[in-house]
């Protein structure tokens, strides 16, 4: 692969690069764009993130660039890392001085010293990220590619510049980055690099969960996330971070009856969903939707393999996973819990005659997430029988049509009963307690079953009809 000189010069132009070149020359330091920006330039992928390395003081260079870009440029100094960032409109520029690093066995925090450009490129994670382009005026556009990264881009290969054992032992997160690039770019991991990931997989335990999750999110959001999770499983990394997912792997057979490989099924669902949505947490819900299956799996001589209640078991497992992985324990957790617990409901409706009351209850339980739930359920149809898939998808269209019809007529989504608990207490002079809750639930169920419309007058009449007997029976 070649970096076309005309293309390079056209991309390295404009106010940002004018400021970079002018600043580097004014300070008399060698400066280069490097890493992902150059890689994406070669792949003709758009990029708003620019990494700059200079043989000298990167912080000083960043400050000079801010001065030249003016008040719309914002400077941030990361003291712990010795780096700086400049934000200008939607562009982020990272600055660092060329450095060399050395590590101790039990830490991923390196001893950092000033270094040459070659030493800085030696410490890069992969050859495809170790390509630099000079931005000084006298050598503008000159390419530095000591490890033939462009050749590896052409061959769609991910490999480390130096010994992969050293590269991954020094910073184990690079193992995840290798897999992430394979998923994002559709590249292959070179054999020696792949073997080094297998060998060093346990080193990942020294990396913070936050950094791991950042890479995982990028894998989940890739065009075919199954690539990343298959590689995580093959290298042994997945069993360290998500044993709940590797537990899905495998097929068990009894009296000639087997079940599908639920790990393979899960990745197919995830890929299916990736074609219809970029919603990160919906994709995580797809990945977790069947994690309860290994814990409820049973063999019945009449029914064969069953996984009854796996959706509820999986939902209960999620909080521990979110806590362990430092996922947000807020509405994101509740959203994924809801989708995992409900994902069998539309499938059951699509397999039988759809009743209005079943639709009302689904709308009530799913609320504003009903559309996401339907996307997940449609992605969950992975049968190898095309006629069966066709029939299910046709039935889902009927379910969607019924959802729309009921929603427009009854306004069930996220509804609250038209008479609340306080009103019930005032109407019947009741204290807070079980009777009030039962009356409120009775109104809700009457609406969901279609006995009364979702309106105050209808609810009031219904309440008056049932209350006398309920209070009488309770006080006797």
N, C-alpha and C positions, 0 to 999 in steps of 0.2 A: 504494500500500500504506500502511495506517495502523498505527501502534503503539497498539493498544487500551489505554486508560489503566488499566483494571482488570487486564489481563494484565501490563502493565508493573509496576504496583505489587505484584502478587503475586510476580513474579520478583525484584523488588528488595527482598526482605524476608529476615528471618532474621538470625542472629548476624553474618554477614559484612557485610551492608549496614548493620546497626545500628552496627557498629564504624566503617565507612567514613564514615557520616553524622556520627556523634559526633566522630570525629577531625577531619574537615574543618571542622566548626563550631567546635570547640575551638581549632583553629589559625587560624581566620578566613581560610581559603583557599577559593576556588571549586574545586569538584571535580566531575568528570564520568566516567561510564563511557562508553567509546567503542570504535570499531573492531568487531572480529569478534563480541564479545559482543552488541552492539546489533544487528548484522546478523543473527545467529542468532536473537536474540529476535524480530525481525520475521518471520523465516522459520519460526519455531516449531521450531527445531532445538535440541537440548540442548547446553549448553556449560558446561564447568567452568573455562574460562580467562576471566578478567576483566581488561580493560585499563582503568586509571584514569589520567586526566590531570588535573593541577591547575594553576591559575595561581599558582605559588609553588614551594615546595621539595617535590618528590615524594618524596625520600628521608626527609625529616622526617615527612611524612604516613604513609609506610609504617611507620616506627618506632612512631608513635603507634597505628596500627591493630594492630600486634603486641602492644603493651601492653594494649590493650583486649580482644583475643581470648584472651590468656593463654598458658600454657605449651605448648599444642598448636599454636600458630602459630610458624612458623620464618621468619626474615628472612635474605635474601641480597642483598648489595650488589654491583652490577656497575659497578666504578669506570670502566672504559673506555667504557662507554655512558652513564654517569650515570643509571642506572635501578636499581630495586630490585624484588625479588620476595618475596611473602609466600605461603607454603604453609600451608593450613589444611585438614586432612583431605585430601579429594581435589580441593580447589579451589586454583588458582594465580592470584594477583593480581599483575599487573605495574603498577608505578608509575613515572610520569615527570612532570616539570614541563613545562608548555607551552613549546615552543621553536620557533625558526625556524632554518633551515639554509641554507648556501650551499656550493657544491662547486667544485673545480677540475676541469679536463678529464680529467686522468690519474689521478684517484683517486676512489674511492667513499666515502672518509672525509670527512664534512662538517665544516665549521666551524659549531659549534653555539652559539647564543645564546639567552638567555631570550626568550620571546615571549608574545604574546597567544593566547587560545583560537583566534581566527580564523587567525593565522599557523600555529598548530599544525595546524589542520585543512587548511590549504593544502598542507602537506607530506605529507599522507596519500596512500596509493597509489591508491585508487579511491574513487569517490563512495559506493559501498555500504559502505565502511569509514570514511567521514567523517561519521558520524552520532553525536551525543553526547546523553546524558541526564544532567541535573543530579541530584546526590545530596545537595546541601545541603538542610537541613530546610525552609527558607523557599521553595525553588523545586524541591522534590523531584518528579522525574518530568517536568520540562519538557524538551522535545526541541529540540535544535539541529541543523538540517539545511540548511546553506548551499548545498549543491550538488545538492539534490533527490535524495539517495541513495535515499530510500524510493521515489521514482518509478522510479528505475532498477532497484530490486529488483522492483518490480511488472512492469516491462517485461523483466526478466531480461537486463539489459544490464550489461556491465563497461566502464567508461570512467574516465579519470583526472579528478581535480578541475580541474587546470590543463592547460597545454599538454603533451600526452603526450611530445613530443620531449624536453622538459626533465625530465619525471618519469622517463623511462626512461634518459636520459643520466646523471642524477644517481645513480640506483640501478638498474643494469641487471637486478638480480635480479627487479625488479618485472615484467619481461616474462614470466618463468617463473611468477610469482604470478598474473598475469592468466590465463595458460593453465591453471594449476592450479585456479583458481576456476571457470573455464569447465567443466573436467572434473568437479569435485566437485559443482557446483550445477546443471550443465546449462544454463549461461547462454551468451549470445552476446557476443563482443567487438565493441564499437562500431567502425565502419569507420575513423575517424581514429586511434583507439587501435591497431587492428590494423596499419594502415599504418606507424605509428610504431615498432612492434615490428620490422617488416621493415626499416625504415630504420636502426634502432639495433642490429640483431642482433649485430654484431661487438663491441659494447661488453661483451657477456657475458664476454669473455676476461679482464676484470679481476676477475671474481668468483671466489672460491675454489670448488674442486670440492666441498668439503664442503657449502657452502650450496646449490649447484646440486642435489646429490644429495638433500638434504633435501626440496626441492621436487619432484624427480622421484619420490621414494618416495611422496609424497602423491598424485601423478598416477597412479602405478601402482596405488595402493590405492583409487582412486576407483571409483564404481559402474560407469562405462563408460570405462576408461582410454584406449580408442581415440580419444576426443574430444581428449584432451590431446596424444597423439602425432601425430594428424592436424594439429592446430594448430601443433605444433612443426615439423613438416615443411613446412607451408604458409608459415610465417614465415621459414624458413631456419635456425632455431636448431638443428634436429635434425642438420643436416649438419655443424654446427660441433662438436657434442658427441658424436654417434654416427654418423659416416659409414658405419659397418658396417650400420646400419639403413636409411639412405637408399639404399645400394647394392642393397637388395632391391627397390627401386621400379622399375616398368616391365615391359613385356612385349616379348619379342623373337620375331620370326617368321621361319622359314625354310621354303621350299617349301610355304607355306601352313600350317605347323604352328607353333603358338605355345604358350607356357607361361603359367601363371597369374601374376598380380602377387603376388610373395611378400611385399611390404610389406603389402598389403591383407589377404592371408591371415594374416600374423603378428598383425595387430591384431584380426582375427576370433577367432583362437585365444586371445588375451589376454582379450578380452571374454567368450568362452565360459567360460574358467577363472575369471573374476571372479564368475561366477554360482554357483560351487561352492566357492570357498575365499578366505580373506583372508590366506593365507600369502604374505608379501611376496616371499620369494626364489623361491617356486614361480612367482609371476607374472613375476618377472624371467627365470626360465628359459624361460617361454613367449615372452617378447619376444626372447630370444636363440636360440631353438631352431633357427632356420634361417639364422643369419648366415653359415654356411659355404657356402651355395648359390652365391652369385655367384662364388666362387673355384674351384668344381669344376664349374661348368656346362659341359656339352658337348652338341653336336648329333650324333646318330648317324642315318645315313640309314635304318636299320632300326627303331631304337628311338625316334627322335625326341629330345626334350630329356631329358637325364639329369643327375642331381645326386648321383652315387655318392660315398659317403663324406662327405657334407656334415656329418653329425653329428660325425664325428671332427675334421674341419677346424674346425668351429664350436667344439668343445670346446677345441682348441688356441689359438683366438683369445681365449678368455675372460680368461686371466691378464693379457694386455696391457691389455685393456679395464678390468679391475678395478684395475690399477695406475694407469692414466691417470686414472680417475674417482675414485680414492681410496676405492673400495669395500673392505670388509674382506677381507684376504688370509688367511682362516682357513677354518674349516669351511663358511662361506657360499659361498666360491669352490668348494670341493670338492663341495658339494651341487649347485650349478648346473652344474658340469662333468659330474657324474655324470648328471644328468637330460638334459642336452643330448646326451651321448654315447650314452645308452640309449634315446632317445625313439623310434627306429625299431623297436626290438626287439618290443614288444607289438603294434605295427601289423603287423609281418610275421607274428606268431603268429596274429593275428586273421584273416589273409588265407589261412591254410592250416590243415591238420590239426595240432592241438596235440599235441606229443609230451611225455611226462613228462620226458625229459632236457632239452628246451628250457625247460620250466617251471622245472626245478631250477636250471639255469644262470642264468636270469633272476632267480630269487629270490636266488641266491648273489651275483650282481653288484649287484643293487639294494639288498639288505639291508632295513633299516627304512624306506627311501624308496620301496619298491615301490608303496604306496598313492598317494603323490604322483605317481609316474611314470604310474600308470594314469589319474589325473585329467588329467594333461597330454596323454596320448595320446588320451583321449576328447575333449578340447577341440580336438585337432588334426584332427578329422574335420569338414571345412568344405565338403564337396561340395555343389553346388547341386542334385544329384539326391537327392531325399528317400528313394528306395528304397535307394540306395547307402549313405546315412547310416544308415538303419534296419538294414541288413545288418551294417555294421561295428559298430554299437553292440550288436547281438545277439551278434556274435562276441566282442566284448569281455566280455560277460557270461559267456560260456563260458570265456574266459581267466581271469577273476576266480574263477570257480567252481573251475577246475583249480588255480589258485594256492592257494586255501584248502585244497583236498583234499591237495595235495602237501605243503604246509607242515605240516598237522596230522599227516601220516603220517611225513614224513622230517626235519622240523625243520631245514630248509636255511637259513632266513634268518639271515645273519651267522654261519653255523656255521664252526667251525675243525675240521680233520680230527681224529678221535679219537686219533690217534697223532701227536705233534709231532716236530720235527727232533731235539730232544735225546733223546727216547726211541729214535728210530731209530739214533742214534749209539751209544747204550748197548747196544741189542739186538745190533748187528752189529760193535761195536768199530770204528766208522768215524770218521775225522776230519771236521771241517766241510768241505763241498765240494759239487761238482756231483751226486754220487751221492745224497747225502742229499736235496737239492732235488728230484731226479727221483723218488725214492721217495715223498716227501711229496705231490708233484703226482699221482702215480699213484693214491694213495689218494683224493685229492680227486676226480679225474676218474671213478674207479670208482663213487664215491657219487653224483656228479652224473648219471652215465649210468645209474644204477639197477642196476649190477652187484652191489653189496653195500649193505646198509642202513647208516645213519649210526650205527654202534655199534662199540665197542672190539673186541669179540671177532671180529666179521666183518672189521674192518679188519686185525686181527692175522693172522688166517688168510690173508687175501688177500695181505698183505705177505710172509708166509713163503713163499707159493707163487711169487711173482714175483721174490723177492730173489736166490735162488741163481743163477738164470740171468743176472740183471743184473750181479751182482758178478763172476761167472765171466767173462762176456763183456768186462767192463771191465778185468780183470786179465790177460787172455790177451795 
